[in-house]
């Protein structure tokens, strides 16, 4: 449980984040937490609330707002993922998510870097006894280069052998972001999630993740706006979910898919606010920077 001083520090960080986006003409939005269906994600299980699901991210509703004509929106909100417990996970956690129409993932990486520097108000972070420089430019590392360097195989070979996720978590993530924050970018299309293919190389997706001190902080995309392709990806995720015994999200999100047909080019990012605050507080567990952790209840 946070002390009054810790609560004040946390509130100040959130205030600075809001100030950053409001100065850039973003609209802060609040979308429903309880939803009739979620975006299909095979490896994420939701928590239920009566006949609905608690959101695993606000992405579904925020993209629908973009499709209605909003151009720059952000949200700081609680999200829920069943069974996620540990040093870096809680079943209830706080996400910062934002979207910018007319942008791609390159511009979003730049803005993410600017936001973190401005909010941190320092030149270095300290983690595990090591100083991590926040001074620019931050490293941009293609996914395939990371696999070759740290796992000894190409990203495509890892996809082919079904070891991509395991190698990413065990071999690559622990090595990232110890000198300066690292944007890991250009994922294989098979790991595209909701990202669009790269025009000049359609075997890759315009997706990135941000790492600091071996910790993933953010997941961003140039958003996929092709509803037919997205439907196919959702169908594949739902098949995987059944295979894992994790049939959880209800129906196909038809209203979301219909909105994609009206969505213009845009970029969006989900940012783990609790993990970021944990790094700023130089703690090793997000439970130490929450007003109440699971153990406190």
Beta strands, then each sheet from edge to edge (+ up, - down):
strand 1: 27-28
strand 2: 34-35
strand 3: 48-49
strand 4: 52-54
strand 5: 72-80
strand 6: 92-101
strand 7: 124-127
strand 8: 130-133
strand 9: 139-142
strand 10: 182-188
strand 11: 197-198
strand 12: 201-212
strand 13: 215-222
strand 14: 266-272
sheet 1: 1+ 5+ 6- 14+ 13- 12+ 10- 9-
sheet 2: 1+ 5+ 6- 14+ 13- 12+ 11-
sheet 3: 2+ 4- 3+
sheet 4: 7+ 8-
end
